[in-house]
Amino acid sequence: MINDRRYDTDDPRHVVACVYDADGGVEVVRLRDLPLETRYPNASEVLEAVVRAKDPSRATRPIVIPSHPPLFAS
C-alpha cells in the first residue's frame, strides 16, 4: 500500500495505490486519480512515480477555453 500521510488513516484519500507482486515485477491498482502505469519493475519505481505525479512543480497552467464558439467558414 502507498499511503498519503497528509491525511488521517480513516480518510479515503489516505490510500493512494495498492502494489501487488506479479511475474517479473509488480502490478498497481490506483485508488486516486494519478497518472500511473499498471505494471512496474519494482515497488520503488511505483513510489517514485507517485512522488513525481504529486510534485507541484510539474503542474501545468490551465487550458484557456474560449468564451465564444469558433466562427464557421462559409
Secondary structure, 3 states (H helix, E strand, C coil): CEECCCCCCCCHHHEEEEEEEECCEEEEEECCCCCCCCEECCHHHHHHHHHHHHCHHHCCCCCCCCCCCCCCCC
